[in-house]
Amino acid sequence: MTSKPKILIVDDDNNIAELISLYLMKECYDTRIENDGESALKAFSSWQPNLILLDLMLPGIDGYQVCREIRHTSDVPIIMLSAKGEIFDKVLGLELGADDYMIKPFDTKELVARVKAVLRRFKPSKPAVDANTKYVEYPDLIINQTNYSVMYKGHTVDMPPKELELLYFLASSPNQVFTREQLLDHIWGYEYIGDTRTVDVHIKRLREKIKDNEFWSIATVWGIGYKFEVKR
């Protein structure tokens, strides 16, 4: 059975969001509503929608910044919704990576038509096909070693290269235990002059930035080393 396309609706006016949701559900779309930018980024990371309807004037993180954050890791279609009808606002939205821009108030039937059109045109990238792309994804966590970016709970996390490489290496082999020596050799190289405490320090820093999730954790295997544990 084919699953319904998922549409994330982000608007601080819940009445508008509910109306849009109603029309989309009639067209057999699965919808989710968020009312602020921070919640939208978390929902994007965990729910993984097929398209986002994004209002620009949001409390906290505005729609422009939400679009920027999402474009760091994903090319999911985004249709911006705004009362701002100036050319400058449209151009800025499209340059940030939006696929379409609609001015409020709009006809709901036209919005549904545009959603269908954007989804028809969209061809998602397939990183797994490209052997040169190093990318792993878990609930609330996206690690991309190709462009050296980490997104955790919808937010970009700044990491030095070695921290990111260590996290990616562990997450790429879930539930596999690595000794400190193996990690030191793989990440820092055989000729690295140092000791295994370097690994411990980097693991500690990773745990400070990325807390354990209900689905996964950076686990210590006492007397041996570490693993990226995925909980079944």
N, C-alpha and C positions, 0 to 999 in steps of 0.2 A: 504494500500500500504506500503510495507516494505521500510524503508529509506536506502539510500546507506551508507555503512561503511565509516567513515570519517578518512582520513589519514592526519596527520600533518607532513609536510616536513620542516625540519629545516636545512638550509644550507646557508652559506654566499656567495656561488657561485650561483647566480640566474639562470645562464644558465643550470647548472646541475639540480637545483631544478625544473625548468620549464620542462626539459626533463623527469624527473621522474614523474612529475605531468601529463604530456601528456600520458605516458604509463599507469599510474594508472587510469586515466579517461576513457581510452579505455576499461579497465576492469570493468567499472561501479563503481569506487570508487569516493567519493567526496573528494577533496583535498584542502589544505590551505598551503600557503608557508610563512614562517617567516625566516628572515636572521640573527637574533642574539638571544642570550640566553634569554634576558629579555623579548623580544616580544614573544618568544616561551612559556615561563611560563605563560604569560598573556593569550595567545591563548589556552593553555591547560586548564586553569581555566574556561574560558568563553565558548569555543567552544566544549570542552569535546570530543576529538577524540577517535576513536576505536584503533588506533595504531599511533606510532610516529616514523618517520625516522629521526634520530638525528646525525648530523655531530658533530664531537668532537672539531674541531678547529673553534670556533666561537668568534667573537669580544665580549668583555665584559665578560659575564658569559659563561664559556666554557661548552661543552657538558657533561662532567663528573659531573659538579655542577648542571646542569639542571636535569640530571638523579637522582641525590641525592634528589633534592627538590621534584621532582614528586613522588619518592618512599616513601616520608614521608606520603603521603595521598592516593596513587593510585597504583594499580598493572597493569595499562594499558600497553599493549605490547610496548616495545621499541627495535628498531633495530638500532644499532650504525653504522655509516658510517665514515670511517677514512682512511687516507693515511698511517697511522701507522700500520705496519704489524707485529710488534714484539709480541712475546708471552705475555710479561708483559702487554702491552696495551690491548690485548684481554682479559686476565684474569682480569685486573682491571675493564674493562667495564662490564664484566659478573658478577663480584662480587658486583658491584654497583647496579645490578638489571636489566641489559640489557638482552633481550631474545635472541638476535642474534647479530653478529658482521660481517660486510662486509668490505673488504679492497678495497679502490679506486686504480685504476679504476676498475669498475665492469660492468658486462653485465646487461643491464637494464631488460632483460627478466628474468634473474636469480633473480634479486631483486624482481620483481613482484611475482615470484614463492615462494620466501621466505616470502613475505608479506602474501600470501595466506596460507602458511603452519603454520606460527605463529598464524594467526587469527583462523585457524582450531583448534589448540591446546589450545588456550586461553579459560579459563572458568572464567569469572569475578566473583569476590567475591560478595556476596549479604549481606551487613551489615544489611539490614532491617529484614532479616530472623533470625538473632542472637539477641535475646532479650537483651543480655548483651552489645551490641554495641550501643554507644551513638554518633550519627553522623547526622549532618544536612548539607545541601548544597544549596547555592543560587548562582546566577551569581556573579563571582569574590570573593566568600566567601565560605570556607569549614571549618566547626567547628567539631572537633572530640574530644569528651570528654573521649573516651576510652583510647587514647594515649596522651591526653592533647596537641593537636596541633591545630593551626589556620593558614590557608593559605588565604591570601588576595591579590587579583590581581597577583597571581602566586608566591607570596613570603611568606615565613614562618614568622609569627608575634610572637614575644616573649611576653607572658602574664603570670603574676602570676596566680596561680590556681583560686582564687576567681573571678578575672576578666573574665577568661575563662568560669567558671561555670555560672556566671551571663549572659554572652553573649549567651551561649548555652541554658540556661533556657528560655530566651526571644525568641530566634530564633526558639526554638522547639514548640512554641505556637504563630505563626504569627498572628498579628492583635489583640491579646488578651491583654487587659490592666491589669497591675498589680500595686497595690499600693506599696509604699515604704515599708510599714510594711510587706506585703506579700513577697516581694523580700528579705527583711532582714531575715525573718523567714526561708525562703526556703534555701537561700544560706549560711547564717551564723548560723542558728539554733535558736530555741526558747530561749535558755539560753545565747545567745550572749549579752554581756553587751556593749551596744553602742546605737547610735541613728540613725535616718533615713538619716542623712547627709552622713553616710558611703556609702549608695547606690548612692547618688548624686556624690560623689567623684569618685566612680568606673565607673559610667556612663560617667563622664567627661573624664576619662583616656581612656575608650573604644573609645570615639568619636575622641580623638587625634590620636589613632592608626588606626582606621577604619572609613574612611569618608563615608558619605551617598552615596548610589548608586542610579542610575536611577530606579532600580527595588525594592529597599528596603532602610529602614533607621531605626535608633534607635530614636524613636520619644518620645517627652515629651507630656504627656496628662496633661495639666495645672490643678492644684488643686487635681490631683489624683495620677499619677505616670508615668510609662513608658510602652512602647510597642515596639515590633519589627514589624514595619509597612511594609507590602508587598504591593507594588503598582500594581494594576490590569492593 
